[in-house]
Amino acid sequence: MTARITTLGTSHGSHTYCRFNTATLVEVGDVSYLIDAGSPASALMLRGEKRIQPLRGVFLTHMHEDHAGGLPGVIKALLKAPDPGQHTDVFLPEVEARAGLEAWLVAIRLRWPSPLVTLRTVRDGPIYEDDLISLEATRTKHLSDRYGPASFSYRMTIGDKRIVFTGDLSSDFSDFPAFAKSEPCDLCVCEMTHFPPEAALPTLMDSPIGRLVFNHIHDPWHGPGEARLRAFFDELPYEFHIAHDGDEFEV
C-alpha cells in the first residue's frame, strides 16, 4: 500500500518567512496520522485540502511548543464536525503534559472530555497498531529524562514499508535512532537544526536508508543557505531532499 507523506510545516523552534513549525502528515488509504503538531497544523491541513476527520493518530515527539503548539487547534477541528465512527488517539510524550492540555482545552471552551479523542502516553517500544500501520518509539537525548522519558523518535511500519521520524536530536547526533542505523527504512524524515551537518554525515553515510528528507530546518539553511546544506550531503549514497512546507513524498 502506498503512503503519502506531507511535510505540512518544516521550521525549527520559530516560524520563519518561508516555514511554519513542524508537523508531518502520513496518509494511508483513506486515513491519516500526524507526527508532531506545531502550529498551525490544522490550518495547514485545511490549506492542503487534507480532511481532518480521518486522522486516526497524533504522535508528538516531545512537548516543545514548536512541536505541540498546534495540538489544541487539531483537537478543536476534530471535535467540530465529526464523521460517524470517528476517533483519534493522541500520544503525549510526557505524563505531566496531559493535565495541562486538558486544562487548556476546557479553558478555550471545547466540549471536553470527548469520546472522539483519547489521550495516551508514549513509552519505549511498540505504542500503536491498527489494521494499516504499527508504530514504535525510542528515546532521544534532545530533552533531559530527569523526570522520565521526554523526547522520542518513531518508526512507522506500513505493510513491508518502514518510515522513520527522528524528532529532535542531540547536538552530537549520537541519538540518531538505532532502528534507522541497523535496519533498512524506505524513508527517513530527519531534523536539521540541533547539530552541524558534519556531525551527522558519517552516521547517515552508513545507515541503510532508502530516501532521506530533512525537515525542522535551521535558519542558516533557509533561502541561499539551502545550496550550502545540499553540498554537505552530496556524497550520500541515496536520494535526499530538503523539505519545504507542503512538500509531498510517496513510499
Order of alpha helices (4+ residues) and beta strands (2+ residues): beta-beta-beta-alpha-beta-alpha-alpha-beta-alpha-beta-beta-beta-beta-beta-alpha-beta-alpha-beta-alpha-beta-beta
